[in-house]
């Protein structure tokens, strides 16, 4: 069993910063690729950022230069540093991880429960 737990969301004003965390636990051999998605009511879930097992990163154009994804493998945690926040960043943010399971398990993908980010103007 693998769990992903997001934290760090909250209410901030335009231009402020937040750092989201996605912590993995369970019978894990390795956490491979991790992506951050966001979703607002009435819209599809949007891919925001991702980091590969080799620490190659990607970002959607709307957050380039403002968001940074990173990982701490020892803590099995991935972070999303969000700077210069805008009202359009308001959403529930979800992490999505591809994990190699322990004890002969294969690869599976898991979603976190989501953390709310609200940016007020």
Long-range contacts (C-beta under 8 A, 24 or more apart in sequence): 1-26, 1-27, 2-26, 2-27, 2-28, 2-99, 2-101, 2-108, 2-110, 3-110, 4-95, 4-96, 4-97, 4-110, 4-111, 4-112, 4-113, 5-112, 5-113, 6-93, 6-94, 6-95, 6-112, 6-113, 6-114, 6-115, 7-115, 8-115, 9-93, 9-115, 9-116, 9-117, 9-118, 10-116, 10-117, 10-118, 11-118, 11-120, 12-85, 12-117, 12-118, 12-119, 12-120, 13-119, 13-120, 13-121, 14-85, 14-86, 14-87, 14-119, 14-120, 14-121, 15-84, 15-85, 16-85, 16-119, 17-81, 17-82, 17-83, 17-84, 17-85, 18-82, 18-85, 18-117, 19-79, 19-80, 19-81, 19-82, 20-79, 20-80, 20-82, 20-93, 20-95, 20-115, 20-117, 21-77, 21-78, 21-79, 22-77, 22-78, 22-79, 22-80, 22-95, 22-97, 22-112, 23-75, 23-76, 23-77, 24-76, 24-77, 24-97, 24-99, 24-110, 25-76, 27-101, 27-102, 27-103, 27-105, 28-76, 28-99, 28-100, 28-101, 28-102, 29-99, 29-100, 29-101, 29-102, 29-105, 30-99, 30-100, 31-71, 31-73, 31-76, 31-78, 31-97, 31-98, 31-99, 31-100, 32-97, 32-98, 32-99, 32-100, 32-107, 33-97, 33-98, 34-69, 34-71, 34-78, 34-95, 34-96, 34-97, 34-98, 35-95, 35-96, 35-97, 36-69, 36-78, 36-80, 36-93, 36-94, 36-95, 36-96, 37-93, 37-94, 37-95, 37-96, 38-89, 38-91, 38-92, 38-93, 38-94, 38-117, 39-91, 39-92, 39-94, 39-114, 40-90, 40-91, 40-92, 45-94, 46-91, 48-80, 48-93, 49-80, 51-78, 62-88, 63-89, 82-117, 85-117, 85-119, 86-119, 87-119, 87-120, 87-121, 88-119, 89-117, 89-119, 90-117, 90-118, 90-119, 91-117, 92-116, 92-117, 93-117
